[in-house]
Amino acid sequence: MFTTNNKLTRKEDDFQIEIARLLDLKNVLWTHVANERKANVSYGRKLKRMGVKSGVPDILIFEPRKNYNGLAIELKVGYNKPTTNQIKWLDDLKKRNWLALWSNSTDEVIDVITNYLKD
């Protein structure tokens, strides 16, 4: 069902879609914030005024478990690393008692989600 794609050549969209399928199958409350969308300058300003924030993690799972309020995951592919804003979001969520991390491994993300959702 889930494949481990070559993390050096795959696209982040494909990684996101694969994890989205898993989360939907697990029937959890979650979302992906589509901050990577392209917008003209005027609409980009409007989005910012509406509250769109740079660096929000790719996956936000709103299921409290164990000692955590939720799970946030930033997905990366290849040698990409999180931006400064993405690291800040992950750190800020950790301060608010979220499990927050980044990964470029499908297997790692699946393991983290599976273990997090265990009661």
Buried (B, 14 or more C-beta within 10 A) or exposed (E): EEEEBEBEEBEBEEBBEBBBEBBEEEEBEBEBEEBEEEEEEEEEEEBEEEEBEEBBBBBBBEBEBEEBBBBBBBBBBEEEEBEEEBBEBBEEBBEEEBBBBBBBBBEEBBEBBEEBBEE
